[in-house]
Amino acid sequence: MFQNFTTTARPDLGATRLAELRQELRAEGLDGFIVPRADAHQGEYVAPRDDRLAWLTGFTGSAGFCVVLADKAGVFIDGRYRTQVKHQVDLAHFTPVPWPDVTLGKWIAENCKGTIGFDPWLHTHAEITAMRAAGVTLKPVKNLVDRIWADQPAPPAGAVFLQPDELAGKTSAEKRAEVGASLAAEVAILTLPDSICWLLNIRGTDVARNPVTHAFALLHRDGKVDLFADAAKYSDDVLAALGPDVRLHPVAELESAVRGLSGPVQLDAASAPVALRLMLIENVKIVEADDPCRLPKALKTEAEITGAREAHLRDGAAMVEFLAWLDETAPKGGLTEIDVVTKLENFRRATNALREISFETICGSGPNGAMMHYRVTEDSNRAIGMDELLLVDSGGQYVDGTTDITRTIAIGDPGDEARNCYTRVLQGLIALTRARWPVGLSGRDLDPLARFPLWLDGRDFNHGTGHGVGAFLSVHEGPQRIARISEVPLEAGMILSNEPGYYREGAFGIRLENLMVTEKAPRITDDRDQLCFDTITFVPFDLRLVLVDALSRDERDWLNAYHAKVVELLLPRISKKAAAWLHSATRAI
């Protein structure tokens, strides 16, 4: 199994660890310290060594901070985790803070007038600038959590391997030449693991669920790269494929290399750690610009899109086998959330192509489904009861693509209220799927389409509607998003998720998710350039949860056409037993 169900965090030790950290605060003469969920590479996911936030507080979400002061400790969590955090931290010692509604700077300024310490490797220039603008006094220090974490794991040391050029669609040399020529300075410092892996056509195993390796890189305008990484991760074959224009150095030499740059130097204020900026000598010109790999990486090549389509058909067939099994097995009773997660992974493994799962499977039955990023453990494992909803959000890492799909399934009869909410979520997904829009609009402009059916009923959801997805890389990929805060224009070649939802704490959760490729839309009337989405996920929706009379004719036609396409594409790939289930599950309405 890729997924395990052990409880890794120890919220019962939060009070003790908090007291030890406060002792370090006093020893350093500080009034507070910030503990982010971050590493020096500023990727979304961290290795066990860097999971300081979970170690200190018990909170295991993929984003957040803890600000430890002498008399309080705020745990900052976004809308995805406001239910989960209540179950994971000791509320007698840690106070959940709704973020970004309440910013770090505002909260600290209101609660502390002293000096706050921070690890300059774990914060970006943008974060520190925002806090200072709010009136917070900050001081860079060596990490205080590391001082008290006696059994802190060792740094990851996974082997690096090549991503074939035919799947990438471009060679590393082509990418390096194109991105190098686009730089706004003589050299750019790269820290994001997926950017470096994409640029060099390599993959790694340093972070669970994401095929990336930890490294830093200096990309020069001529396309040459100085790569700072553990040489033990790189075989002779990988080094030979990288060629002489990619020069490998020990990580210990990064500081001297950065200090030796004469500039101008391009840095991404939103991803480069402050420590790198502090290394640059005073007279070096810093050009602030986005990580130069992020946008080209998001614009998938034809080879990557072809690979993604194939990966989704393979994954869709596994999902149909799983849903057929679930429909037969769940009514008999005795199933738990862990049973469901295990069985689903086994169906993906049966493809003989699964390299990893793309994230910890979210399998929430009944009230657990209301925790948007719920991870089942041996402690939280719940029996799946009758007449309730089961939310399953999962994905696979295949060498030709990364998948991410959510379906909410009826176990028995969950009632009309659940069907009403499910139908509105489905209507939002359909509306976004069918969208056409002028070139130049961003995800913020499209986000309301997925929410409007819920808004009409006084409902909403506290997460973005969609995120970018990598090509055998991170399942969450920027810069594109479909969310209220996204201002990045959508472009042809971007892959995004479409995942509206609805959650009622203590009762149920509903989310539906397909992945889509952004494409140029065929012209209809006016001579206007427009874009549209093409869905690449093909798995049935649960018709038992659809209020058919609430759908418009266009919505019913879309759903029937989608289900017909599911049958056409997946029937040759599934067992006879699953085929019988599929025909029933996709009946025309």
C-alpha positions in Angstrom: 0.0 0.0 0.0 1.1 3.5 -0.7 -1.3 4.9 1.8 -1.0 4.0 5.5 -3.4 4.9 8.2 -1.2 5.5 11.2 -1.8 8.6 13.2 1.4 10.5 12.7 0.7 13.7 14.7 0.6 13.8 18.5 -1.8 16.6 19.6 -1.7 15.1 23.1 2.0 16.3 23.3 1.2 19.7 22.0 1.1 21.3 25.5 4.5 19.9 26.4 6.1 20.8 23.1 4.6 24.3 23.3 6.2 24.8 26.8 9.6 23.7 25.5 9.4 26.1 22.6 8.5 28.9 24.9 11.6 28.1 26.9 13.6 28.6 23.7 11.8 31.9 23.1 12.9 33.2 26.5 16.5 32.0 25.9 16.6 33.9 22.6 15.0 37.0 24.0 12.1 36.7 21.6 8.4 37.4 22.2 7.2 34.9 19.6 8.1 32.5 16.8 6.4 31.5 13.6 6.1 27.9 12.6 4.9 27.5 9.0 4.1 24.3 7.1 6.9 24.9 4.7 10.4 23.8 3.8 13.3 25.6 2.2 12.0 24.8 -1.3 8.6 26.3 -0.7 6.7 23.5 -2.2 3.2 22.7 -1.1 4.1 19.3 0.3 6.9 18.7 2.8 9.0 15.7 3.8 8.6 14.3 7.4 11.7 16.2 8.5 10.0 19.5 7.6 6.6 18.8 9.0 7.2 21.1 12.0 3.6 22.4 12.2 2.1 18.9 12.6 4.8 17.9 15.1 4.1 21.0 17.3 0.3 21.3 17.0 -1.1 18.0 15.7 -2.6 19.8 12.7 -1.8 17.8 9.5 -3.3 20.0 6.8 -1.4 21.0 3.7 -1.2 24.7 4.5 -1.1 26.8 7.6 1.0 28.5 10.3 1.3 28.5 14.1 2.3 31.8 15.8 3.6 31.0 19.3 3.5 33.9 21.8 4.2 33.9 25.5 0.5 33.6 26.4 -1.2 32.2 23.3 -0.6 30.1 20.2 -2.7 30.8 17.1 -3.0 28.1 14.4 -3.9 29.7 11.1 -6.0 27.6 8.8 -7.8 28.3 5.5 -11.4 27.4 4.7 -10.6 23.8 3.8 -9.5 23.0 7.4 -11.7 24.9 9.7 -13.6 21.7 10.8 -10.5 19.5 10.7 -8.4 21.7 13.0 -10.9 21.3 15.8 -10.4 17.6 15.8 -6.6 17.7 15.6 -5.2 20.3 18.0 -5.5 20.7 21.8 -8.0 23.6 21.9 -7.0 24.3 25.5 -3.5 25.4 24.2 -4.0 26.3 20.5 -6.5 28.8 19.1 -7.6 28.3 15.5 -7.5 31.5 13.5 -9.4 31.8 10.1 -6.8 32.6 7.5 -6.4 34.5 5.2 -9.5 36.3 6.5 -7.2 37.3 9.4 -3.7 37.8 8.3 -0.6 36.8 10.2 0.5 40.5 10.4 -2.8 41.7 11.7 -3.1 39.0 14.4 0.5 39.4 15.6 0.2 43.2 15.7 -2.9 42.9 17.8 -1.6 40.4 20.2 2.1 41.2 20.6 4.2 44.3 20.5 7.6 42.6 20.9 10.0 40.8 18.5 8.9 37.8 16.6 11.5 35.3 15.4 11.3 33.4 12.1 13.4 30.9 10.1 14.5 32.8 7.0 14.6 29.5 5.0 10.9 28.9 5.6 9.4 32.3 4.7 9.2 34.2 1.4 10.0 37.9 0.9 6.3 38.5 0.2 5.3 37.0 3.6 7.8 38.9 5.6 7.1 42.2 3.8 3.4 41.9 4.5 4.0 41.3 8.2 6.4 44.2 8.5 3.9 46.4 6.7 1.4 45.5 9.5 3.8 46.8 12.1 5.3 43.5 13.2 9.0 43.5 14.4 10.7 40.4 12.9 14.1 38.8 13.5 15.6 36.0 11.4 16.9 33.2 13.7 17.8 29.5 13.4 14.8 27.3 13.7 13.6 26.9 17.3 11.5 23.9 16.7 14.5 22.0 15.4 16.3 22.6 18.7 13.6 20.7 20.7 12.7 18.0 18.1 15.0 15.3 19.4 13.9 12.6 16.9 13.6 14.8 13.9 13.8 12.6 10.7 16.8 12.8 8.4 16.5 14.8 5.1 15.0 12.8 2.3 17.5 11.0 0.0 15.4 9.5 -2.8 16.9 8.6 -6.1 16.4 10.9 -9.1 15.1 9.4 -12.4 14.5 10.7 -15.9 11.1 11.7 -17.4 11.3 10.5 -21.0 11.5 13.3 -23.6 8.7 11.7 -25.6 6.3 12.1 -22.6 7.5 15.6 -21.8 7.1 16.8 -25.4 10.4 18.9 -25.2 13.9 18.1 -24.2 15.5 19.7 -21.2 17.8 21.6 -23.5 14.9 23.1 -25.4 13.2 24.1 -22.2 16.3 25.6 -20.7 17.0 27.6 -23.8 13.5 28.9 -24.0 13.1 29.8 -20.3 16.7 31.2 -20.1 15.9 33.5 -23.0 12.8 34.7 -21.2 14.6 35.8 -18.0 14.4 39.4 -16.8 17.9 39.1 -15.4 21.2 37.3 -16.1 20.4 34.5 -13.7 17.3 33.3 -11.9 17.3 31.4 -8.6 14.9 28.4 -8.6 13.7 26.8 -5.5 10.4 25.1 -6.3 10.9 21.3 -6.7 8.4 20.8 -9.5 9.9 23.7 -11.5 13.4 22.2 -11.3 12.1 18.7 -12.2 10.1 20.1 -15.1 13.0 22.1 -16.4 15.4 19.2 -16.3 13.0 16.4 -17.3 13.7 14.6 -14.1 11.6 13.2 -11.3 12.3 12.2 -7.7 11.1 10.6 -4.5 11.8 13.1 -1.8 8.2 14.0 -1.1 5.5 11.4 -0.7 2.8 11.4 -3.4 4.7 14.0 -5.5 7.5 12.7 -7.8 9.9 15.5 -7.1 13.4 15.9 -5.8 14.8 18.6 -3.5 17.3 20.9 -5.1 18.2 24.5 -5.8 19.2 25.8 -9.2 20.7 28.8 -10.8 19.3 29.2 -14.3 21.5 31.4 -16.6 20.2 33.3 -19.5 22.2 31.1 -21.9 20.3 28.0 -20.6 23.0 26.6 -18.5 22.1 25.4 -15.0 24.1 25.2 -11.8 22.2 22.5 -9.8 22.7 22.2 -6.0 21.7 18.8 -4.7 22.9 15.7 -3.0 25.1 13.9 -5.6 24.2 10.5 -4.2 20.7 10.9 -5.7 22.0 11.2 -9.2 23.2 8.1 -11.1 25.7 8.2 -13.9 22.9 7.7 -16.4 20.9 10.7 -15.1 24.0 12.9 -15.1 24.8 11.8 -18.7 21.3 12.6 -19.8 21.5 16.1 -18.2 24.7 16.8 -20.1 27.5 19.2 -19.5 25.3 22.3 -19.4 23.8 21.1 -16.1 26.6 21.3 -13.5 26.0 19.5 -10.2 27.3 21.0 -7.0 26.9 20.1 -3.3 24.1 22.0 -1.5 26.8 23.3 0.9 28.2 25.4 -1.9 24.9 27.2 -2.6 25.6 30.1 -0.3 29.0 30.9 -1.7 27.6 30.6 -5.3 24.8 33.0 -4.5 27.1 35.4 -2.7 29.3 35.4 -5.8 26.6 36.5 -8.2 27.1 40.0 -9.6 23.6 40.4 -10.9 21.1 41.2 -11.9 19.4 38.3 -10.2 15.8 37.2 -10.7 13.9 36.1 -7.6 10.3 35.2 -7.1 9.1 37.1 -4.0 6.3 34.6 -3.6 8.4 31.4 -3.5 12.1 32.1 -2.9 13.0 31.9 0.8 14.2 35.1 2.5 17.6 33.4 3.3 18.6 33.5 -0.4 17.9 37.3 -0.5 20.0 37.8 2.6 22.9 36.1 0.9 23.0 38.5 -2.0 25.6 41.3 -1.5 24.1 44.7 -1.1 25.0 46.1 -4.5 23.5 43.3 -6.5 20.3 44.3 -8.3 17.3 42.0 -7.6 14.7 41.7 -10.3 11.4 40.5 -8.7 9.5 38.3 -11.1 7.5 35.1 -11.1 9.4 31.7 -11.1 10.1 31.6 -14.9 9.2 27.9 -15.1 5.7 28.1 -13.6 3.8 29.4 -16.6 5.6 27.3 -19.3 5.1 24.2 -17.1 1.4 25.0 -16.9 1.1 25.2 -20.7 1.1 21.5 -21.4 2.7 20.2 -24.6 0.6 18.0 -26.9 2.6 15.0 -25.7 1.6 15.9 -22.1 -2.0 16.4 -22.9 -2.1 13.1 -24.8 -0.5 11.4 -21.8 -3.0 13.0 -19.4 -5.9 11.7 -21.5 -4.6 8.2 -21.5 -3.8 8.3 -17.8 -7.4 9.4 -17.1 -8.9 6.7 -19.1 -6.8 4.1 -17.3 -7.7 5.7 -14.0 -11.4 6.0 -14.9 -11.6 2.3 -15.6 -10.1 1.6 -12.2 -12.7 4.0 -10.7 -15.5 2.2 -12.4 -14.3 -1.2 -11.1 -14.2 0.4 -7.7 -17.7 2.0 -7.8 -19.2 -1.3 -9.1 -17.6 -3.1 -6.2 -18.7 -0.5 -3.7 -22.3 -0.6 -4.9 -22.4 -4.3 -4.4 -20.5 -4.4 -1.1 -21.6 -1.4 0.9 -25.3 -2.4 1.4 -24.1 -5.6 3.1 -22.6 -3.6 5.9 -19.2 -4.1 7.6 -17.2 -1.7 5.4 -15.0 1.0 6.9 -13.3 4.0 5.4 -10.0 2.2 5.5 -11.5 -0.7 3.6 -12.7 1.6 0.9 -9.3 3.4 0.6 -7.5 0.1 0.4 -9.8 -1.4 -2.2 -9.6 1.7 -4.4 -5.8 1.7 -4.3 -5.8 -2.0 -5.2 -7.9 -1.3 -8.3 -5.4 1.4 -9.4 -2.5 -1.0 -8.7 -4.2 -3.6 -10.9 -3.5 -1.3 -13.9 0.2 -2.2 -13.5 0.9 1.4 -14.3 0.5 3.1 -10.9 3.7 4.8 -9.7 2.1 6.4 -6.6 -1.1 7.8 -5.4 -1.2 11.6 -6.1 -2.3 12.5 -2.6 -3.7 10.9 0.5 -7.1 9.6 -0.4 -9.9 11.5 1.2 -12.6 9.1 2.1 -15.2 10.6 4.4 -18.5 8.9 5.3 -21.3 10.8 6.9 -19.9 13.6 9.1 -16.3 12.9 8.2 -17.1 14.0 4.7 -17.6 17.5 6.0 -13.9 17.7 6.6 -12.7 18.8 3.2 -9.2 17.3 3.4 -10.0 14.5 5.9 -7.4 11.7 6.1 -8.7 8.5 7.6 -6.4 7.0 10.3 -6.7 3.9 12.5 -8.0 6.2 15.2 -10.6 8.1 13.1 -11.7 5.1 10.9 -15.5 5.0 10.7 -17.9 2.3 9.7 -19.9 3.3 6.6 -23.5 3.3 7.6 -26.7 3.1 5.6 -28.6 6.1 4.3 -25.6 8.4 4.3 -23.2 10.0 1.8 -19.6 8.8 1.1 -17.2 11.3 -0.3 -14.1 9.9 -2.1 -11.4 12.2 -3.4 -8.4 10.4 -4.9 -5.9 10.2 -7.6 -3.0 8.4 -9.1 0.5 9.2 -10.3 1.2 7.6 -13.7 4.3 8.2 -15.8 2.1 9.7 -18.5 -0.1 11.8 -16.2 -1.5 12.8 -12.8 -5.1 12.2 -11.9 -7.5 13.7 -9.4 -11.1 12.8 -9.1 -13.9 13.2 -6.6 -17.2 11.4 -6.5 -19.9 11.4 -3.8 -21.9 8.2 -3.5 -25.2 7.4 -2.0 -25.1 4.5 0.5 -28.8 3.6 0.9 -31.1 6.6 0.9 -29.5 9.8 2.3 -32.7 11.8 1.9 -34.0 14.7 -0.2 -31.8 17.4 1.5 -28.7 15.5 0.4 -30.1 15.1 -3.1 -30.9 18.8 -3.3 -27.3 19.8 -2.3 -25.8 17.1 -4.6 -27.9 18.4 -7.5 -26.8 22.0 -7.0 -23.1 20.9 -6.8 -23.5 19.0 -10.0 -25.2 22.0 -11.7 -22.2 24.1 -10.8 -19.8 21.5 -12.2 -21.8 21.4 -15.5 -21.9 25.2 -15.7 -18.2 25.5 -15.4 -17.6 22.6 -17.8 -19.8 24.3 -20.5 -18.2 27.7 -20.2 -16.9 29.7 -23.1 -15.1 33.0 -22.4 -13.0 35.7 -24.0 -9.3 35.3 -24.0 -7.7 37.2 -21.1 -10.1 36.2 -18.3 -8.8 34.5 -15.2 -10.1 31.9 -12.8 -11.6 34.6 -10.7 -13.9 35.5 -13.5 -15.2 31.9 -14.0 -15.4 30.9 -10.3 -19.0 32.2 -9.8 -20.3 29.9 -12.5 -19.7 26.9 -10.2 -21.1 28.6 -7.2 -24.3 30.2 -8.6 -26.6 27.2 -8.2 -25.6 27.0 -4.5 -25.8 30.7 -4.1 -29.5 30.6 -5.2 -30.1 28.3 -2.3 -28.1 30.4 0.2 -25.2 28.0 0.2 -21.5 28.1 -0.7 -18.2 26.3 -0.1 -15.0 27.5 1.5 -12.4 26.4 -1.0 -11.3 27.2 -4.5 -13.2 25.7 -7.4 -10.2 24.5 -9.3 -6.4 24.1 -9.2 -3.8 23.4 -11.9 -2.5 19.8 -12.2 1.0 18.7 -13.2 2.1 16.1 -15.8 3.4 13.3 -13.5 4.3 16.1 -11.1 2.4 17.9 -8.3 -1.3 17.3 -8.2 -1.7 21.0 -7.2 0.1 23.2 -9.7 0.1 27.0 -10.3 0.0 29.6 -11.4 -3.5 29.1 -12.7 -6.5 28.5 -10.4 -10.3 28.8 -10.5 -10.8 30.8 -7.3 -11.9 34.3 -6.1 -8.2 35.3 -5.6 -6.8 34.1 -8.9 -5.9 36.8 -11.4 -3.7 34.7 -13.8 -5.3 34.6 -17.3 -6.3 31.1 -18.4 -4.5 29.9 -21.5 -4.8 27.0 -23.9 -2.9 23.9 -22.6 -3.6 24.5 -18.9 -5.1 21.5 -17.0 -7.5 22.5 -14.2 -9.8 20.7 -11.8 -13.5 21.5 -11.6 -14.6 20.7 -8.0 -17.5 22.5 -6.4 -18.8 21.2 -3.2 -21.0 21.6 -0.2 -20.3 20.7 3.5 -22.5 20.6 6.5 -20.4 20.2 9.7 -21.4 17.1 11.7 -23.6 15.8 8.9 -22.2 15.2 5.4 -19.9 16.5 2.7 -20.4 16.6 -1.1 -17.8 17.3 -3.7 -17.7 16.4 -7.4 -14.5 16.8 -9.4 -13.4 16.4 -13.0 -10.2 17.5 -14.7 -10.3 19.7 -17.8 -7.9 20.9 -20.5 -8.2 24.6 -21.5 -8.6 24.8 -25.3 -9.2 27.4 -28.0 -12.9 27.5 -28.6 -14.2 27.1 -32.2 -15.7 30.4 -33.5 -19.5 30.6 -33.6 -20.5 34.1 -34.8 -18.4 37.1 -34.1 -14.7 37.2 -34.9 -13.7 36.8 -31.3 -11.0 34.6 -29.7 -12.5 32.5 -27.0 -11.4 29.6 -24.8 -13.3 26.6 -23.5 -12.7 23.4 -21.4 -12.5 19.8 -22.6 -13.1 17.3 -19.9 -10.6 14.5 -19.6 -12.1 12.7 -16.5 -14.7 10.0 -17.4 -16.4 8.4 -14.4 -20.2 8.3 -13.8 -22.0 10.6 -11.4 -24.4 9.0 -8.9 -27.8 9.4 -10.6 -29.5 8.3 -7.4 -28.6 11.7 -5.9 -29.8 13.8 -8.9 -33.1 15.6 -8.7 -33.8 15.2 -12.4 -36.7 17.7 -12.4 -34.4 20.4 -11.0 -32.1 20.1 -14.1 -32.6 22.3 -17.1 -32.9 20.6 -20.5 -29.3 21.7 -21.3 -28.1 20.2 -18.1 -29.8 16.9 -18.7 -28.5 16.8 -22.2 -25.0 17.4 -21.0 -25.2 14.7 -18.3 -26.6 12.1 -20.7 -24.0 13.0 -23.3 -21.2 12.8 -20.7 -22.4 9.4 -19.5 -22.7 8.1 -23.1 -19.0 9.2 -23.6 -18.0 7.4 -20.4 -19.5 4.1 -21.7 -17.9 4.6 -25.1 -14.4 5.2 -23.8 -14.3 2.8 -20.8 -16.3 -0.2 -21.9 -13.4 -1.8 -23.7 -11.2 -1.4 -20.6 -13.4 -2.9 -17.8 -14.6 -6.3 -16.7 -17.9 -7.8 -17.7 -19.2 -7.4 -14.2 -18.2 -3.7 -14.1 -19.7 -3.2 -17.6 -23.1 -4.4 -16.4 -22.9 -1.9 -13.5 -21.7 0.9 -15.8 -24.7 0.5 -18.2 -27.1 0.8 -15.3 -25.2 3.7 -13.7 -25.2 5.8 -16.9 -28.8 5.2 -18.0 -30.3 8.2 -19.8 -32.5 10.5 -17.7 
